[in-house]
Amino acid sequence: MTANPGTAEIKPAIQLALGMAISGSVGVFAVQSGQPTVNVVFIRCIFGCLSLGAWCFLTGNARDLIGFDRRSLLLGILSGLFLVLNWLAIFEAFRLTSIGFATIIYHLQPFWIVLAGGLLLGETVSRSKYCWIAFAFLGLLLVVGPKIGTINADAGFAVGVIYALIASMLYAASTLTVRALRNSKPEALSVLHCLIGAVLFLPFMNAAVVPPVTSSDWLWLAGIGVVHTGIVYVLLYSAYPRLPTTAIAVLAFLNPATALLGDLIVYGRAITLLQAAGLVLILLAGLGVNLGWRFPAGRRAGGPDRIPGLADPQSKAE
């Protein structure tokens, strides 16, 4: 007797909801650690590599860690470079602006993927998708508009906005590169990415400010590596193949929601109503692009039952 489809989706839906909600708190962990951004990313890579490597051994998939052919290894290294540089840029954006503000800009990721696919890879992009992209950038104007005075007066804040935009583009580049990989297991690929990050950022580590072993700052740092990289990625890997596109798209809203809530609770920073409207436009446009809605009717336009990038290991997990 087969399980009811709705019942069968309950467990993966809970896993995905939990993974998305936890991933949205990564900014609080990064800022609360008190460490320079390079240190945070380096330590994340170390803990992420150890936790995901342990998962591979516990699940009997350790052989996948050395199962890369030459093409997969080269693409894995390239996607890893994009991914860890994306971490560096978004964490710096959190520090220079705010977690909520940077997170909203960061969620332009799917639109860069669509634009790059159409302009660089020759993929067919419908008129509706271009309309949704324009809709999203209208939302971006609403988000940035109330901060124009701050951007003009504070060079650091302006740089943070640029970092958030760069982070979203680097994420898109990593996703497009991972798409070209066909046979690599996501857990093994993520271990490779973390190894690349550890090697890349080791020379730039500021060892003088690394907290002592007894410091509580290590709880924040270990959390980013073990929880946001290890546990979250495993939750996402387990849930994506067992859920329909619509459920994935809707549950993805928990990521920015958690980030905004954390920014409000921990730092007392709230977005304005105009910025909230901009966020709604960006997320609505993301649904339109990912679910193939015809603009503006909101009807499914066909296409494969997947969201660009969501089958990839780092998707929606900053």
Backbone hydrogen bonds in HBPLUS format (Angstrom, degrees):
<---DONOR---> <-ACCEPTOR-->    atom                        ^
c    i                          cat <-CA-CA->   ^        H-A-AA   ^      H-
h    n   atom  resd res      DA  || num        DHA   H-A  angle D-A-AA Bond
n    s   type  num  typ     dist DA aas  dist angle  dist       angle   num
A0007-THR N   A0004-ASN O   2.98 MM   3  5.18 113.8  2.44 103.2 119.2     1
A0008-ALA N   A0004-ASN O   2.83 MM   4  6.06 159.4  1.87 161.2 168.2     2
A0009-GLU N   A0005-PRO O   3.21 MM   4  6.37 129.5  2.47 138.6 149.4     3
A0009-GLU N   A0006-GLY O   3.29 MM   3  5.34 141.0  2.45  95.6 106.0     4
A0010-ILE N   A0007-THR O   3.13 MM   3  5.38 158.2  2.17 108.5 115.3     5
A0013-ALA N   A0009-GLU O   2.95 MM   4  5.89 147.8  2.06 143.2 152.9     6
A0014-ILE N   A0010-ILE O   2.95 MM   4  6.21 152.9  2.03 150.9 157.8     7
A0015-GLN N   A0011-LYS O   2.94 MM   4  6.24 159.3  1.99 153.4 159.7     8
A0016-LEU N   A0012-PRO O   2.85 MM   4  6.02 162.0  1.88 148.0 152.5     9
A0017-ALA N   A0013-ALA O   2.88 MM   4  6.00 162.2  1.91 146.4 152.0    10
A0018-LEU N   A0014-ILE O   2.92 MM   4  6.03 160.8  1.95 148.4 153.6    11
A0019-GLY N   A0015-GLN O   2.87 MM   4  6.09 160.5  1.91 147.9 153.9    12
A0020-MET N   A0016-LEU O   2.84 MM   4  6.02 165.0  1.87 156.2 159.4    13
A0021-ALA N   A0017-ALA O   2.97 MM   4  6.06 164.2  1.99 147.3 152.1    14
A0022-ILE N   A0018-LEU O   2.94 MM   4  6.07 164.7  1.96 151.8 156.0    15
A0023-SER N   A0019-GLY O   2.95 MM   4  6.04 161.3  1.99 146.0 151.8    16
A0024-GLY N   A0020-MET O   3.16 MM   4  6.37 141.4  2.32 143.2 151.9    17
A0025-SER N   A0022-ILE O   2.95 MM   3  5.49 159.2  2.00 116.0 122.8    18
A0026-VAL N   A0023-SER O   3.29 MM   3  5.61 167.7  2.30 114.3 115.9    19
A0029-PHE N   A0025-SER O   3.33 MM   4  6.71 161.7  2.37 153.2 157.9    20
A0030-ALA N   A0026-VAL O   2.93 MM   4  6.18 158.5  1.98 151.8 157.7    21
A0031-VAL N   A0027-GLY O   2.97 MM   4  6.17 167.6  1.99 154.6 157.1    22
A0032-GLN N   A0028-VAL O   2.84 MM   4  5.84 165.1  1.86 152.3 157.4    23
A0033-SER N   A0029-PHE O   3.10 MM   4  6.08 134.8  2.31 139.0 148.3    24
A0034-GLY N   A0031-VAL O   3.18 MM   3  5.83 152.7  2.25 114.7 121.2    25
A0040-VAL N   A0036-PRO O   3.06 MM   4  6.40 157.8  2.11 155.1 162.0    26
A0041-VAL N   A0037-THR O   3.01 MM   4  6.31 164.3  2.04 157.3 160.2    27
A0042-PHE N   A0038-VAL O   2.93 MM   4  6.10 165.9  1.95 153.6 157.9    28
A0043-ILE N   A0039-ASN O   2.91 MM   4  6.05 171.1  1.92 154.5 157.1    29
A0044-ARG N   A0040-VAL O   2.89 MM   4  6.01 151.1  1.97 143.3 152.3    30
A0045-CYS N   A0041-VAL O   2.95 MM   4  6.18 155.6  2.01 148.0 154.0    31
A0046-ILE N   A0042-PHE O   3.07 MM   4  6.44 154.2  2.14 148.5 155.4    32
A0047-PHE N   A0043-ILE O   3.00 MM   4  6.22 177.0  2.00 159.2 158.5    33
A0048-GLY N   A0044-ARG O   2.73 MM   4  5.70 153.8  1.79 148.2 157.2    34
A0049-CYS N   A0045-CYS O   2.87 MM   4  5.86 158.1  1.92 142.9 148.4    35
A0050-LEU N   A0046-ILE O   3.08 MM   4  6.32 162.5  2.11 149.3 153.9    36
A0051-SER N   A0047-PHE O   2.93 MM   4  6.05 166.5  1.95 150.5 154.3    37
A0052-LEU N   A0048-GLY O   2.97 MM   4  5.96 168.9  1.98 150.5 154.2    38
A0053-GLY N   A0049-CYS O   2.87 MM   4  5.72 148.7  1.97 138.1 148.0    39
A0054-ALA N   A0050-LEU O   2.94 MM   4  6.03 153.4  2.01 140.2 147.3    40
A0055-TRP N   A0051-SER O   3.02 MM   4  6.27 148.2  2.13 138.6 147.4    41
A0056-CYS N   A0052-LEU O   3.00 MM   4  6.29 154.8  2.07 145.7 151.5    42
A0057-PHE N   A0053-GLY O   3.10 MM   4  6.44 155.1  2.17 147.3 153.5    43
A0058-LEU N   A0054-ALA O   2.88 MM   4  6.11 161.8  1.92 152.3 157.6    44
A0059-THR N   A0055-TRP O   2.96 MM   4  6.09 146.1  2.08 148.4 156.6    45
A0061-ASN N   A0056-CYS O   2.70 MM   5  4.75 147.1  1.81 159.5 157.0    46
A0060-GLY N   A0057-PHE O   3.23 MM   3  5.16 161.9  2.26 102.2 107.1    47
A0064-ASP N   A0061-ASN O   3.03 MM   3  5.61 144.2  2.16 113.3 122.5    48
A0065-LEU N   A0062-ALA O   3.01 MM   3  5.58 153.9  2.08 113.8 121.3    49
A0066-ILE N   A0063-ARG O   3.15 MM   3  5.82 159.2  2.20 116.1 121.4    50
A0067-GLY N   A0064-ASP O   3.20 MM   3  4.72 168.7  2.21 100.7 102.0    51
A0073-LEU N   A0069-ASP O   2.85 MM   4  6.00 155.5  1.91 155.8 163.4    52
A0074-LEU N   A0070-ARG O   3.02 MM   4  6.24 161.1  2.05 150.0 154.2    53
A0075-LEU N   A0071-ARG O   2.98 MM   4  6.21 168.8  2.00 155.3 158.4    54
A0076-GLY N   A0072-SER O   2.73 MM   4  5.76 148.3  1.83 140.6 150.9    55
A0077-ILE N   A0073-LEU O   2.86 MM   4  6.06 153.3  1.93 147.0 153.3    56
A0078-LEU N   A0074-LEU O   3.01 MM   4  6.26 161.9  2.04 147.7 152.5    57
A0079-SER N   A0075-LEU O   2.87 MM   4  6.04 168.4  1.88 151.5 155.0    58
A0080-GLY N   A0076-GLY O   2.88 MM   4  5.91 146.9  1.99 138.4 148.4    59
A0081-LEU N   A0077-ILE O   2.93 MM   4  6.18 151.3  2.01 148.0 154.8    60
A0082-PHE N   A0078-LEU O   3.13 MM   4  6.47 163.3  2.16 151.2 154.8    61
A0083-LEU N   A0079-SER O   2.92 MM   4  6.12 155.2  1.98 144.0 151.4    62
A0084-VAL N   A0080-GLY O   2.93 MM   4  6.12 175.3  1.93 159.7 159.0    63
A0085-LEU N   A0081-LEU O   3.10 MM   4  6.07 156.1  2.16 145.2 152.1    64
A0086-ASN N   A0082-PHE O   2.95 MM   4  6.03 139.0  2.12 136.8 148.3    65
A0086-ASN N   A0083-LEU O   3.07 MM   3  4.94 119.9  2.44  91.2 106.8    66
A0087-TRP N   A0083-LEU O   2.97 MM   4  6.41 147.4  2.07 145.9 154.8    67
A0088-LEU N   A0084-VAL O   3.03 MM   4  6.31 158.2  2.08 142.2 147.6    68
A0089-ALA N   A0085-LEU O   2.94 MM   4  6.18 158.3  1.99 145.7 151.0    69
A0090-ILE N   A0086-ASN O   2.94 MM   4  6.14 168.6  1.95 156.7 159.3    70
A0091-PHE N   A0087-TRP O   3.00 MM   4  6.03 163.9  2.02 152.3 157.0    71
A0092-GLU N   A0088-LEU O   3.12 MM   4  6.21 152.5  2.20 141.0 148.5    72
A0093-ALA N   A0089-ALA O   2.92 MM   4  6.13 146.4  2.04 141.4 151.4    73
A0094-PHE N   A0090-ILE O   2.90 MM   4  6.18 151.0  1.98 145.9 153.1    74
A0095-ARG N   A0091-PHE O   3.16 MM   4  6.42 153.0  2.23 140.2 146.6    75
A0096-LEU N   A0092-GLU O   2.98 MM   4  6.20 153.9  2.05 149.1 155.6    76
A0097-THR N   A0093-ALA O   2.92 MM   4  5.80 154.5  1.98 151.3 156.3    77
A0102-ALA N   A0098-SER O   2.99 MM   4  5.99 169.6  2.00 151.7 155.1    78
A0103-THR N   A0099-ILE O   2.96 MM   4  5.96 150.6  2.05 142.2 150.9    79
A0104-ILE N   A0100-GLY O   3.12 MM   4  6.37 154.6  2.19 149.7 154.8    80
A0105-ILE N   A0101-PHE O   3.35 MM   4  6.70 166.2  2.37 151.6 153.7    81
A0106-TYR N   A0102-ALA O   2.89 MM   4  6.04 154.4  1.95 147.4 155.7    82
A0107-HIS N   A0103-THR O   3.17 MM   4  6.40 131.6  2.42 141.7 152.0    83
A0107-HIS N   A0104-ILE O   3.15 MM   3  5.41 140.6  2.32 101.5 112.1    84
A0108-LEU N   A0105-ILE O   3.10 MM   3  5.87 140.0  2.26 125.3 125.7    85
A0109-GLN N   A0106-TYR O   3.29 MM   3  6.27 150.7  2.38 124.5 127.2    86
A0111-PHE N   A0108-LEU O   3.04 MM   3  5.63 134.3  2.25 117.8 129.7    87
A0112-TRP N   A0108-LEU O   3.37 MM   4  6.77 150.8  2.46 153.6 161.9    88
A0112-TRP N   A0109-GLN O   3.10 MM   3  5.43 124.8  2.42 107.8 121.0    89
A0113-ILE N   A0109-GLN O   3.19 MM   4  6.50 156.0  2.25 154.3 161.5    90
A0114-VAL N   A0110-PRO O   3.09 MM   4  6.35 156.3  2.14 142.2 147.4    91
A0115-LEU N   A0111-PHE O   2.94 MM   4  6.11 166.9  1.96 147.9 151.9    92
A0116-ALA N   A0112-TRP O   2.81 MM   4  5.88 164.1  1.83 149.5 154.4    93
A0117-GLY N   A0113-ILE O   2.92 MM   4  6.01 156.1  1.97 143.3 150.5    94
A0118-GLY N   A0114-VAL O   2.99 MM   4  6.23 151.5  2.07 147.3 154.4    95
A0119-LEU N   A0115-LEU O   2.81 MM   4  5.92 168.5  1.82 156.6 160.1    96
A0120-LEU N   A0116-ALA O   2.80 MM   4  5.23 155.2  1.86 137.0 145.1    97
A0121-LEU N   A0116-ALA O   3.30 MM   5  6.74 141.2  2.46 148.5 156.2    98
A0123-GLU N   A0117-GLY O   2.78 MM   6  5.26 161.6  1.82 149.4 142.9    99
A0130-TYR N   A0126-SER O   3.25 MM   4  6.68 156.2  2.30 147.8 153.8   100
A0131-CYS N   A0127-ARG O   2.98 MM   4  6.28 149.7  2.07 146.8 155.7   101
A0132-TRP N   A0128-SER O   2.87 MM   4  6.22 153.7  1.94 150.3 157.4   102
A0133-ILE N   A0129-LYS O   2.90 MM   4  6.14 151.7  1.98 146.8 154.7   103
A0134-ALA N   A0130-TYR O   3.00 MM   4  6.27 157.0  2.05 144.7 150.4   104
A0135-PHE N   A0131-CYS O   2.91 MM   4  6.16 149.1  2.00 143.0 152.3   105
A0136-ALA N   A0132-TRP O   2.88 MM   4  6.19 147.9  1.98 144.9 153.0   106
A0137-PHE N   A0133-ILE O   3.01 MM   4  6.37 154.6  2.07 150.6 156.9   107
A0138-LEU N   A0134-ALA O   3.00 MM   4  6.25 137.8  2.18 141.5 153.0   108
A0139-GLY N   A0135-PHE O   3.10 MM   4  6.45 149.8  2.19 140.8 148.9   109
A0139-GLY N   A0136-ALA O   3.04 MM   3  4.95 113.5  2.50  90.8 106.7   110
A0140-LEU N   A0136-ALA O   2.92 MM   4  6.34 143.0  2.06 140.5 151.6   111
A0141-LEU N   A0137-PHE O   3.09 MM   4  6.32 149.9  2.19 137.0 143.4   112
A0142-LEU N   A0138-LEU O   3.15 MM   4  6.55 150.2  2.25 145.1 152.9   113
A0143-VAL N   A0139-GLY O   2.99 MM   4  6.31 144.9  2.12 145.0 155.2   114
A0143-VAL N   A0140-LEU O   3.11 MM   3  4.98 118.9  2.50  91.2 106.5   115
A0144-VAL N   A0140-LEU O   2.88 MM   4  6.11 163.9  1.91 157.4 160.7   116
A0145-GLY N   A0141-LEU O   2.78 MM   4  5.60 149.8  1.87 142.3 151.1   117
A0147-LYS N   A0144-VAL O   2.80 MM   3  5.31 147.2  1.90 119.6 130.7   118
A0148-ILE N   A0145-GLY O   3.16 MM   3  5.44 171.0  2.17 118.2 118.8   119
A0151-ILE N   A0147-LYS O   2.83 MM   4  6.09 160.6  1.87 160.0 166.0   120
A0152-ASN N   A0148-ILE O   2.92 MM   4  6.15 157.9  1.97 151.9 157.3   121
A0153-ALA N   A0149-GLY O   2.99 MM   4  6.14 147.4  2.10 143.1 152.1   122
A0154-ASP N   A0150-THR O   2.75 MM   4  5.62 144.4  1.87 151.1 159.2   123
A0158-ALA N   A0154-ASP O   3.14 MM   4  6.50 159.3  2.18 150.9 156.6   124
A0159-VAL N   A0155-ALA O   2.95 MM   4  6.22 153.8  2.02 147.4 154.2   125
A0160-GLY N   A0156-GLY O   2.95 MM   4  6.22 148.9  2.05 142.9 151.8   126
A0161-VAL N   A0157-PHE O   3.02 MM   4  6.41 146.5  2.13 148.5 156.8   127
A0162-ILE N   A0158-ALA O   3.17 MM   4  6.51 156.8  2.22 145.4 151.1   128
A0163-TYR N   A0159-VAL O   2.87 MM   4  6.21 154.5  1.94 149.7 157.3   129
A0164-ALA N   A0160-GLY O   2.97 MM   4  6.24 154.1  2.04 146.3 152.7   130
A0165-LEU N   A0161-VAL O   3.07 MM   4  6.40 157.1  2.12 149.1 154.7   131
A0166-ILE N   A0162-ILE O   2.86 MM   4  6.13 162.4  1.90 153.7 159.0   132
A0167-ALA N   A0163-TYR O   2.78 MM   4  5.96 156.8  1.84 150.0 156.7   133
A0168-SER N   A0164-ALA O   3.08 MM   4  6.33 155.5  2.15 144.5 149.9   134
A0169-MET N   A0165-LEU O   3.08 MM   4  6.40 151.2  2.17 146.2 154.2   135
A0170-LEU N   A0166-ILE O   2.83 MM   4  6.09 159.1  1.87 155.8 161.7   136
A0171-TYR N   A0167-ALA O   2.92 MM   4  6.11 155.4  1.98 148.7 155.4   137
A0172-ALA N   A0168-SER O   3.10 MM   4  6.30 156.6  2.16 138.5 144.6   138
A0173-ALA N   A0169-MET O   2.90 MM   4  6.21 153.8  1.96 147.3 154.7   139
A0174-SER N   A0170-LEU O   2.89 MM   4  6.15 155.7  1.95 148.1 154.3   140
A0175-THR N   A0171-TYR O   2.92 MM   4  6.19 159.0  1.97 152.1 157.9   141
A0176-LEU N   A0172-ALA O   2.95 MM   4  6.19 162.9  1.98 152.5 156.5   142
A0177-THR N   A0173-ALA O   3.04 MM   4  6.19 152.1  2.12 143.9 151.4   143
A0178-VAL N   A0174-SER O   2.91 MM   4  6.12 159.7  1.95 150.9 156.5   144
A0179-ARG N   A0175-THR O   2.98 MM   4  6.20 144.0  2.12 144.3 154.1   145
A0180-ALA N   A0177-THR O   3.08 MM   3  5.53 141.3  2.23 106.8 116.6   146
A0181-LEU N   A0178-VAL O   2.88 MM   3  5.29 157.5  1.93 113.4 121.0   147
A0189-LEU N   A0185-LYS O   2.95 MM   4  6.18 158.9  1.99 157.1 164.0   148
A0190-SER N   A0186-PRO O   2.90 MM   4  6.06 152.4  1.98 145.8 152.6   149
A0191-VAL N   A0187-GLU O   3.05 MM   4  6.36 147.9  2.15 144.8 153.4   150
A0192-LEU N   A0188-ALA O   3.06 MM   4  6.37 158.0  2.11 147.1 152.5   151
A0193-HIS N   A0189-LEU O   2.91 MM   4  6.24 156.1  1.97 146.6 153.5   152
A0194-CYS N   A0190-SER O   2.94 MM   4  6.18 157.8  1.99 146.9 152.1   153
A0195-LEU N   A0191-VAL O   2.94 MM   4  6.21 154.3  2.01 149.2 156.6   154
A0196-ILE N   A0192-LEU O   2.94 MM   4  6.22 156.7  2.00 152.4 158.6   155
A0197-GLY N   A0193-HIS O   2.98 MM   4  6.29 158.1  2.03 148.5 154.3   156
A0198-ALA N   A0194-CYS O   2.92 MM   4  6.15 156.2  1.98 148.4 154.7   157
A0199-VAL N   A0195-LEU O   3.01 MM   4  6.26 162.5  2.04 151.6 155.5   158
A0200-LEU N   A0196-ILE O   2.83 MM   4  5.97 161.5  1.87 151.9 157.9   159
A0201-PHE N   A0197-GLY O   2.97 MM   4  5.99 163.9  1.99 151.2 154.0   160
A0202-LEU N   A0198-ALA O   3.11 MM   4  5.82 131.6  2.35 138.0 147.4   161
A0204-PHE N   A0201-PHE O   2.99 MM   3  5.28 140.9  2.15 108.2 119.9   162
A0205-MET N   A0202-LEU O   3.24 MM   3  5.33 167.8  2.25 109.3 112.9   163
A0209-VAL N   A0206-ASN O   3.26 MM   3  6.06 158.0  2.31 119.1 123.6   164
A0210-VAL N   A0207-ALA O   3.30 MM   3  5.26 162.1  2.34 101.8 107.1   165
A0215-SER N   A0212-PRO O   2.95 MM   3  5.42 165.1  1.97 119.2 124.1   166
A0218-TRP N   A0215-SER O   3.33 MM   3  6.09 163.5  2.36 114.6 118.0   167
A0219-LEU N   A0216-SER O   2.98 MM   3  5.54 153.2  2.05 114.0 121.6   168
A0220-TRP N   A0217-ASP O   3.11 MM   3  5.44 124.9  2.43 103.4 115.7   169
A0221-LEU N   A0217-ASP O   3.12 MM   4  6.48 162.9  2.15 150.2 155.1   170
A0222-ALA N   A0218-TRP O   2.77 MM   4  5.69 166.8  1.79 144.3 149.0   171
A0223-GLY N   A0219-LEU O   2.99 MM   4  5.85 143.0  2.13 129.0 139.7   172
A0224-ILE N   A0220-TRP O   3.15 MM   4  6.44 149.3  2.25 144.9 150.8   173
A0225-GLY N   A0221-LEU O   3.35 MM   4  6.72 156.1  2.41 145.4 150.9   174
A0226-VAL N   A0222-ALA O   2.73 MM   4  5.77 172.3  1.73 164.2 165.8   175
A0227-VAL N   A0223-GLY O   2.84 MM   4  4.95 133.1  2.07 120.4 135.2   176
A0228-HIS N   A0223-GLY O   3.04 MM   5  6.54 156.2  2.09 154.0 161.6   177
A0230-GLY N   A0225-GLY O   3.11 MM   5  6.42 137.0  2.30 133.8 146.4   178
A0231-ILE N   A0226-VAL O   2.82 MM   5  6.28 158.9  1.86 154.2 159.0   179
A0232-VAL N   A0227-VAL O   2.83 MM   5  6.04 158.0  1.87 166.4 172.4   180
A0234-VAL N   A0230-GLY O   3.15 MM   4  6.35 159.2  2.20 150.3 156.1   181
A0235-LEU N   A0231-ILE O   2.97 MM   4  6.25 158.6  2.02 153.7 159.6   182
A0236-LEU N   A0232-VAL O   2.94 MM   4  6.23 159.4  1.98 154.2 159.8   183
A0237-TYR N   A0233-TYR O   2.82 MM   4  6.04 166.7  1.84 154.4 158.1   184
A0238-SER N   A0234-VAL O   3.02 MM   4  6.11 159.8  2.06 147.2 152.3   185
A0239-ALA N   A0235-LEU O   3.11 MM   4  6.22 143.9  2.24 141.2 150.3   186
A0239-ALA N   A0236-LEU O   3.16 MM   3  5.18 123.3  2.50  95.3 109.5   187
A0240-TYR N   A0236-LEU O   3.03 MM   4  6.00 177.9  2.03 163.9 163.5   188
A0242-ARG N   A0239-ALA O   3.01 MM   3  5.57 146.9  2.12 120.3 130.1   189
A0243-LEU N   A0240-TYR O   3.37 MM   3  5.62 174.2  2.37 116.8 116.8   190
A0248-ILE N   A0244-PRO O   3.22 MM   4  6.54 162.3  2.25 154.4 159.5   191
A0249-ALA N   A0245-THR O   2.88 MM   4  6.09 163.9  1.91 158.7 163.0   192
A0250-VAL N   A0246-THR O   3.02 MM   4  6.21 161.3  2.06 151.4 155.9   193
A0251-LEU N   A0247-ALA O   2.96 MM   4  6.04 169.2  1.97 152.1 155.6   194
A0252-ALA N   A0248-ILE O   3.01 MM   4  6.05 136.0  2.21 141.2 152.0   195
A0253-PHE N   A0250-VAL O   3.11 MM   3  5.76 160.7  2.15 114.9 120.6   196
A0254-LEU N   A0251-LEU O   3.03 MM   3  5.75 164.1  2.06 119.2 123.9   197
A0255-ASN N   A0252-ALA O   3.16 MM   3  5.81 156.3  2.22 115.4 120.9   198
A0257-ALA N   A0253-PHE O   3.20 MM   4  6.28 158.2  2.25 149.0 155.4   199
A0258-THR N   A0254-LEU O   2.94 MM   4  5.91 159.0  1.99 142.0 146.2   200
A0259-ALA N   A0255-ASN O   3.15 MM   4  6.39 159.2  2.19 148.3 154.4   201
A0260-LEU N   A0256-PRO O   2.91 MM   4  6.07 165.1  1.93 153.4 156.3   202
A0261-LEU N   A0257-ALA O   2.96 MM   4  6.09 157.7  2.01 145.4 152.2   203
A0262-GLY N   A0258-THR O   2.82 MM   4  5.94 161.1  1.85 150.0 155.1   204
A0263-ASP N   A0259-ALA O   3.01 MM   4  6.19 156.0  2.07 145.2 151.6   205
A0264-LEU N   A0260-LEU O   3.03 MM   4  6.24 147.8  2.14 141.7 150.2   206
A0265-ILE N   A0261-LEU O   2.86 MM   4  6.09 168.9  1.87 157.8 160.3   207
A0266-VAL N   A0262-GLY O   2.92 MM   4  5.75 165.2  1.95 148.2 152.9   208
A0267-TYR N   A0263-ASP O   3.12 MM   4  5.38 143.1  2.26 119.6 130.7   209
A0269-ARG N   A0263-ASP O   3.22 MM   6  5.67 168.1  2.23 129.1 125.5   210
A0268-GLY N   A0264-LEU O   2.86 MM   4  4.35 129.1  2.13 112.9 121.3   211
A0276-ALA N   A0272-THR O   2.84 MM   4  6.13 152.4  1.91 148.0 156.7   212
A0277-ALA N   A0273-LEU O   2.90 MM   4  6.18 150.2  1.99 144.0 151.6   213
A0278-GLY N   A0274-LEU O   2.99 MM   4  6.32 150.1  2.08 141.2 149.6   214
A0279-LEU N   A0275-GLN O   2.84 MM   4  6.17 153.4  1.91 150.0 157.0   215
A0280-VAL N   A0276-ALA O   2.96 MM   4  6.24 158.0  2.01 147.8 153.4   216
A0281-LEU N   A0277-ALA O   3.01 MM   4  6.31 155.7  2.07 147.3 153.6   217
A0282-ILE N   A0278-GLY O   2.97 MM   4  6.27 158.1  2.02 149.7 155.4   218
A0283-LEU N   A0279-LEU O   2.91 MM   4  6.14 169.0  1.92 158.5 160.9   219
A0284-LEU N   A0280-VAL O   2.80 MM   4  5.85 157.4  1.85 148.3 155.6   220
A0285-ALA N   A0281-LEU O   2.85 MM   4  5.94 156.8  1.90 144.4 151.2   221
A0286-GLY N   A0282-ILE O   2.88 MM   4  6.12 144.7  2.01 139.8 150.4   222
A0287-LEU N   A0283-LEU O   2.98 MM   4  6.33 150.7  2.07 144.7 151.4   223
A0288-GLY N   A0284-LEU O   2.94 MM   4  6.27 156.8  1.99 146.2 153.0   224
A0289-VAL N   A0285-ALA O   2.89 MM   4  6.18 157.8  1.93 152.6 157.1   225
A0290-ASN N   A0286-GLY O   2.88 MM   4  5.95 170.8  1.89 152.0 155.1   226
A0291-LEU N   A0287-LEU O   2.81 MM   4  5.66 155.7  1.87 150.7 155.8   227
A0293-TRP N   A0288-GLY O   2.94 MM   5  4.75 140.8  2.10 133.2 142.2   228
A0301-ALA N   A0292-GLY O   2.53 MM   9  5.01 130.2  1.77 126.9 143.3   229
A0294-ARG N   A0299-ARG O   2.81 MM   5  5.52 139.8  1.97 143.7 155.5   230
A0298-GLY N   A0294-ARG O   3.03 MM   4  5.59 160.4  2.07 165.7 163.9   231
A0306-ARG N   A0304-PRO O   2.90 MM   2  5.67 135.3  2.10 105.0  91.6   232
A0310-LEU N   A0307-ILE O   2.96 MM   3  5.46 160.8  2.00 132.4 138.6   233
A0312-ASP N   A0309-GLY O   2.99 MM   3  5.29 157.3  2.04 110.9 118.0   234
A0315-SER N   A0312-ASP O   3.17 MM   3  5.51 162.1  2.21 115.5 121.0   235
A0317-ALA N   A0314-GLN O   3.09 MM   3  5.45 163.6  2.12 132.4 131.1   236
